């Protein structure tokens, strides 16, 4: 299969998946795509490559795919809190781009991974390795802070480092 054929097939699969998905599955899909764009943009930024298109797509997913769909009346406090997170994330991505700081992007990723996992679980998806793709291992940082106490703990991820 040629690259062009593969791309057309993948596009068709994506359209089919979106058109037949339930709303909760669409939200899980948007979170997954958002994390993919943030992760790719972070790598591009760290390598000094142009990450503007990738982060623009991430911002579109936040504003058009997530924030615009919130019903603050029906969703109450949860919807209001999500709106605050989405607003913060958009501003943080812009600040990170201005400072060219991939670690700021990792901070945004760390906030969205638990949200994405919750939506994936609610949609019925089972994937124990989902978070490990996006969360930066910080075992070295934990070991530096606590000596060798963390050696037997396995890998600790940035999203859980504060509770480890």
TIROZA-210151 format. One record per residue: residue in three letters; x, y, z of N, C-alpha, C, O in turn. Coordinates in steps of 0.05 Angstrom, whole numbers, padded with zeros to 5 digits, always signed. Last residue first. Layout:
ALAXYZXYZXYZXYZ
...
This chain:
UNK+00073+00212+00907+00090+00189+00910+00107+00189+00935+00122+00171+00940
UNK+00045+00257+00897+00033+00238+00916+00051+00214+00921+00044+00197+00938
UNK+00074+00283+00859+00068+00298+00884+00057+00279+00905+00059+00284+00929
UNK+00076+00248+00816+00100+00253+00832+00094+00266+00859+00107+00261+00878
UNK+00037+00238+00780+00034+00226+00806+00057+00233+00825+00057+00224+00848
UNK+00052+00264+00734+00025+00268+00743+00020+00257+00771+00001+00265+00785
UNK+00103+00243+00724+00100+00271+00733+00072+00276+00744+00069+00292+00763
UNK+00110+00176+00749+00104+00196+00728+00098+00223+00740+00089+00225+00763
UNK+00158+00128+00766+00138+00147+00776+00134+00168+00754+00154+00177+00742
UNK+00174+00061+00758+00174+00088+00746+00151+00104+00758+00128+00095+00759
UNK+00191+00029+00820+00184+00028+00792+00185+00057+00781+00195+00075+00795
UNK+00207+00029+00873+00180+00037+00867+00172+00033+00838+00148+00035+00831
UNK+00259+00020+00888+00242-00003+00885+00214+00004+00877+00197-00014+00875
UNK+00280+00074+00889+00290+00054+00871+00271+00031+00867+00268+00022+00844
UNK+00266+00112+00925+00247+00108+00904+00256+00085+00885+00242+00079+00866
UNK+00309+00118+00960+00284+00107+00970+00265+00099+00948+00248+00081+00951
UNK+00357+00142+00951+00351+00118+00935+00325+00105+00944+00319+00082+00937
UNK+00337+00209+00960+00359+00189+00960+00352+00166+00942+00342+00170+00920
UNK+00295+00242+00947+00292+00224+00969+00314+00203+00971+00309+00182+00981
UNK+00308+00275+00904+00296+00287+00927+00296+00269+00951+00297+00279+00974
UNK+00330+00239+00867+00346+00261+00876+00335+00274+00902+00350+00282+00919
UNK+00286+00206+00859+00309+00195+00872+00327+00217+00882+00339+00215+00904
UNK+00253+00242+00832+00244+00231+00858+00268+00220+00873+00270+00224+00897
UNK+00283+00250+00786+00277+00273+00804+00268+00263+00832+00276+00274+00852
UNK+00283+00199+00764+00309+00212+00772+00304+00235+00791+00319+00239+00810
UNK+00229+00191+00753+00242+00175+00774+00268+00188+00783+00274+00187+00806
UNK+00193+00214+00718+00209+00232+00736+00223+00217+00758+00228+00228+00779
UNK+00169+00209+00653+00180+00195+00676+00197+00215+00692+00213+00229+00681
UNK+00114+00246+00632+00143+00245+00631+00153+00230+00656+00146+00237+00679
UNK+00057+00221+00600+00069+00231+00625+00099+00226+00625+00108+00203+00620
UNK+00043+00196+00552+00044+00225+00554+00057+00236+00579+00068+00259+00578
UNK+00045+00142+00557+00054+00154+00531+00059+00183+00534+00076+00195+00521
UNK+00021+00130+00605+00050+00128+00603+00061+00140+00577+00085+00147+00576
UNK-00034+00131+00596-00021+00153+00609+00009+00153+00606+00022+00174+00603
UNK-00043+00080+00568-00050+00106+00556-00034+00129+00569-00021+00144+00555
UNK-00037+00029+00586-00012+00043+00579-00018+00072+00568+00001+00085+00561
UNK-00087+00008+00595-00071+00014+00618-00046+00030+00612-00034+00043+00629
UNK-00145+00015+00568-00117+00017+00558-00100+00026+00582-00098+00050+00587
UNK-00209+00011+00548-00190-00001+00568-00162+00000+00556-00156-00013+00536
UNK-00267+00050+00544-00241+00042+00532-00223+00032+00555-00223+00042+00577
UNK-00315+00070+00561-00312+00041+00560-00286+00032+00548-00283+00008+00543
UNK-00323+00123+00570-00331+00113+00544-00327+00083+00541-00335+00071+00521
UNK-00301+00127+00621-00329+00131+00618-00340+00121+00591-00362+00111+00589
UNK-00247+00121+00605-00260+00101+00623-00290+00102+00621-00304+00082+00619
UNK-00240+00167+00576-00236+00141+00563-00250+00119+00580-00262+00101+00568
UNK-00249+00206+00615-00268+00204+00593-00265+00177+00579-00285+00166+00570
UNK-00205+00194+00649-00232+00193+00659-00252+00190+00636-00271+00174+00638
UNK-00162+00204+00614-00166+00177+00625-00195+00174+00635-00207+00153+00631
UNK-00169+00259+00606-00171+00241+00583-00176+00212+00593-00193+00198+00582
UNK-00158+00277+00658-00184+00283+00645-00189+00263+00622-00211+00252+00620
UNK-00105+00260+00665-00126+00249+00682-00154+00254+00671-00172+00237+00673
UNK-00081+00291+00621-00080+00262+00622-00102+00251+00640-00116+00232+00632
UNK-00083+00347+00630-00103+00335+00613-00103+00304+00613-00123+00292+00607
UNK-00040+00358+00664-00067+00365+00673-00088+00350+00656-00108+00341+00667
UNK+00004+00342+00634-00001+00330+00660-00029+00335+00671-00040+00319+00685
UNK+00000+00379+00592-00004+00350+00587-00011+00336+00613-00030+00320+00614
UNK+00016+00424+00619-00011+00423+00607-00018+00394+00602-00041+00385+00608
UNK+00069+00409+00631+00050+00416+00652+00021+00415+00643+00004+00405+00657
UNK+00090+00406+00580+00087+00381+00596+00068+00386+00619+00053+00368+00627
UNK+00092+00460+00569+00073+00443+00554+00069+00416+00569+00046+00406+00570
UNK+00133+00474+00602+00106+00485+00607+00085+00469+00592+00063+00466+00602
UNK+00174+00447+00578+00165+00438+00604+00138+00450+00612+00123+00437+00626
UNK+00186+00475+00531+00171+00450+00529+00161+00439+00556+00141+00425+00557
UNK+00185+00540+00517+00190+00523+00541+00173+00497+00540+00150+00497+00547
UNK+00183+00589+00490+00196+00565+00478+00204+00545+00500+00227+00536+00501
UNK+00155+00632+00506+00180+00626+00521+00196+00603+00509+00219+00598+00517
UNK+00112+00628+00472+00128+00653+00473+00155+00648+00486+00175+00659+00478
UNK+00094+00577+00484+00104+00583+00457+00121+00608+00457+00142+00609+00444
UNK+00078+00584+00536+00099+00565+00530+00111+00570+00503+00135+00568+00499
UNK+00035+00620+00529+00059+00628+00544+00083+00610+00538+00105+00619+00535
UNK+00000+00586+00500+00010+00610+00488+00035+00620+00502+00055+00628+00489
UNK-00009+00547+00539+00003+00539+00514+00015+00564+00500+00037+00562+00489
UNK-00034+00578+00578-00008+00566+00584+00006+00557+00559+00030+00559+00557
UNK-00082+00592+00553-00063+00613+00560-00035+00602+00565-00015+00614+00558
UNK-00105+00541+00549-00100+00557+00525-00080+00579+00531-00062+00583+00514
UNK-00108+00526+00604-00091+00511+00585-00085+00527+00560-00062+00528+00550
UNK-00145+00563+00625-00117+00563+00635-00099+00549+00614-00078+00559+00608
UNK-00191+00546+00596-00181+00573+00594-00151+00575+00602-00135+00587+00588
UNK-00196+00494+00615-00192+00498+00586-00180+00526+00582-00163+00530+00565
UNK-00204+00504+00670-00181+00488+00661-00175+00494+00632-00152+00498+00624
UNK-00253+00532+00667-00229+00545+00679-00203+00530+00670-00183+00543+00664
UNK-00286+00492+00646-00282+00517+00631-00257+00532+00641-00241+00543+00625
UNK-00285+00456+00688-00273+00448+00663-00267+00473+00646-00246+00475+00633
UNK-00314+00486+00725-00286+00479+00731-00271+00471+00705-00248+00478+00702
UNK-00364+00488+00699-00349+00513+00705-00320+00507+00711-00302+00523+00702
UNK-00377+00434+00698-00373+00448+00673-00358+00474+00678-00341+00481+00661
UNK-00381+00425+00754-00362+00410+00738-00356+00425+00712-00333+00428+00705
UNK-00423+00459+00770-00396+00464+00780-00375+00450+00763-00353+00460+00758
UNK-00465+00450+00713-00460+00461+00740-00431+00466+00746-00416+00476+00729
UNK-00486+00428+00668-00462+00417+00679-00454+00427+00706-00438+00415+00720
UNK-00529+00460+00655-00534+00432+00661-00510+00420+00675-00513+00402+00693
UNK-00500+00510+00650-00525+00508+00665-00530+00479+00674-00534+00473+00698
UNK-00457+00501+00617-00452+00509+00645-00477+00508+00662-00475+00505+00686
UNK-00439+00457+00574-00465+00469+00582-00463+00475+00611-00467+00458+00628
UNK-00387+00458+00527-00395+00457+00555-00422+00470+00559-00428+00491+00547
UNK-00368+00464+00476-00389+00444+00480-00399+00443+00509-00418+00428+00515
UNK-00326+00498+00476-00351+00508+00464-00374+00488+00469-00397+00496+00465
UNK-00285+00467+00500-00297+00490+00514-00324+00498+00503-00343+00504+00518
UNK-00275+00426+00459-00282+00421+00487-00297+00444+00500-00319+00440+00509
UNK-00269+00443+00406-00277+00416+00411-00286+00410+00440-00301+00392+00445
UNK-00254+00497+00407-00277+00488+00390-00287+00461+00397-00311+00455+00394
UNK-00213+00499+00446-00234+00520+00444-00258+00510+00429-00281+00514+00438
UNK-00183+00451+00441-00191+00461+00467-00215+00480+00464-00236+00476+00478
UNK-00174+00448+00386-00188+00426+00400-00198+00435+00427-00220+00427+00436
UNK-00146+00495+00379-00172+00492+00366-00188+00469+00380-00212+00472+00384
UNK-00099+00483+00406-00116+00504+00416-00144+00503+00404-00164+00508+00418
UNK-00080+00442+00373-00086+00436+00401-00105+00457+00412-00124+00451+00426
UNK-00072+00471+00326-00091+00449+00326-00099+00442+00354-00123+00437+00360
UNK-00031+00504+00344-00056+00516+00335-00078+00495+00334-00101+00500+00342
UNK+00009+00467+00354-00003+00480+00377-00029+00494+00369-00048+00496+00385
UNK+00020+00453+00300+00012+00433+00319-00002+00445+00343-00022+00435+00352
UNK+00036+00502+00278+00013+00488+00268+00002+00467+00288-00022+00465+00292
UNK+00083+00514+00309+00059+00532+00309+00034+00518+00299+00013+00521+00311
UNK+00131+00492+00313+00110+00477+00326+00083+00493+00325+00064+00485+00338
UNK+00189+00483+00279+00165+00499+00279+00142+00483+00291+00135+00462+00280
UNK+00243+00460+00323+00227+00459+00298+00203+00477+00301+00196+00485+00323
UNK+00272+00452+00368+00276+00478+00354+00260+00479+00328+00264+00498+00312
UNK+00262+00408+00398+00282+00405+00376+00287+00431+00361+00303+00431+00343
UNK+00223+00427+00431+00248+00420+00443+00270+00417+00422+00294+00422+00428
UNK+00181+00433+00394+00192+00456+00407+00220+00450+00419+00238+00466+00416
UNK+00172+00379+00380+00180+00399+00360+00193+00423+00372+00214+00432+00363
UNK+00154+00361+00430+00178+00350+00418+00189+00369+00397+00213+00374+00395
UNK+00108+00392+00436+00129+00393+00456+00156+00383+00445+00177+00395+00449
UNK+00078+00374+00392+00087+00402+00394+00110+00405+00414+00129+00421+00409
UNK+00068+00321+00409+00083+00326+00384+00094+00355+00384+00118+00359+00377
UNK+00037+00332+00455+00061+00316+00457+00079+00321+00433+00103+00325+00436
UNK-00006+00361+00434+00011+00373+00455+00038+00358+00456+00059+00371+00458
UNK-00028+00323+00399-00017+00348+00388+00001+00361+00409+00022+00372+00401
UNK-00043+00282+00435-00024+00276+00413-00011+00302+00403+00013+00303+00398
UNK-00080+00310+00467-00054+00301+00479-00034+00294+00457-00010+00299+00461
UNK-00119+00317+00427-00107+00340+00440-00080+00332+00452-00060+00346+00449
UNK-00134+00264+00417-00121+00280+00396-00107+00305+00407-00085+00312+00398
UNK-00157+00253+00468-00135+00237+00457-00119+00253+00436-00095+00254+00437
UNK-00199+00290+00470-00177+00291+00490-00153+00276+00480-00130+00285+00484
UNK-00229+00271+00426-00218+00298+00425-00195+00301+00446-00174+00313+00440
UNK-00243+00220+00445-00227+00223+00421-00214+00250+00420-00190+00253+00413
UNK-00276+00234+00488-00252+00218+00493-00232+00221+00470-00208+00223+00474
UNK-00316+00259+00459-00301+00275+00479-00275+00260+00485-00254+00273+00487
UNK-00335+00215+00429-00323+00238+00416-00307+00255+00435-00285+00264+00427
UNK-00355+00183+00470-00332+00173+00454-00319+00196+00439-00294+00196+00436
UNK-00398+00214+00485-00377+00209+00505-00351+00198+00491-00329+00205+00499
UNK-00430+00211+00438-00419+00236+00447-00395+00232+00467-00375+00246+00465
UNK-00410+00155+00397-00428+00167+00416-00415+00193+00426-00391+00196+00423
UNK-00392+00150+00327-00386+00151+00355-00408+00164+00372-00423+00181+00362
UNK-00396+00151+00273-00411+00130+00286-00407+00131+00317-00418+00113+00331
UNK-00363+00192+00256-00392+00193+00249-00408+00172+00264-00432+00176+00267
UNK-00313+00175+00275-00325+00199+00286-00355+00199+00280-00371+00206+00298
UNK-00302+00129+00244-00302+00128+00273-00317+00152+00286-00332+00148+00305
UNK-00304+00151+00192-00323+00130+00200-00325+00128+00231-00347+00126+00242
UNK-00260+00185+00195-00287+00196+00189-00308+00176+00198-00328+00184+00210
UNK-00219+00147+00203-00224+00168+00223-00252+00180+00219-00266+00184+00239
UNK-00222+00117+00156-00226+00104+00182-00233+00125+00203-00251+00120+00220
UNK-00208+00156+00119-00234+00144+00118-00241+00130+00144-00264+00132+00154
UNK-00155+00166+00135-00175+00188+00136-00203+00176+00136-00221+00186+00151
UNK-00133+00116+00124-00133+00126+00151-00154+00148+00155-00169+00148+00174
UNK-00139+00115+00067-00151+00095+00084-00154+00104+00113-00175+00101+00125
UNK-00106+00159+00055-00134+00159+00048-00150+00139+00064-00171+00145+00074
UNK-00056+00139+00074-00068+00164+00085-00098+00165+00079-00113+00173+00097
UNK-00049+00095+00040-00051+00091+00069-00064+00115+00083-00081+00112+00100
UNK-00044+00120-00008-00067+00102-00004-00071+00097+00026-00093+00097+00036
UNK+00004+00148+00001-00021+00162-00006-00045+00145+00000-00065+00154+00012
UNK+00039+00106+00009+00035+00125+00030+00009+00140+00026-00007+00145+00044
UNK+00013+00043-00018+00029+00068-00019+00022+00086+00004+00002+00083+00017
UNK+00017-00024+00000+00000+00000+00000+00018+00025+00000+00036+00027+00016
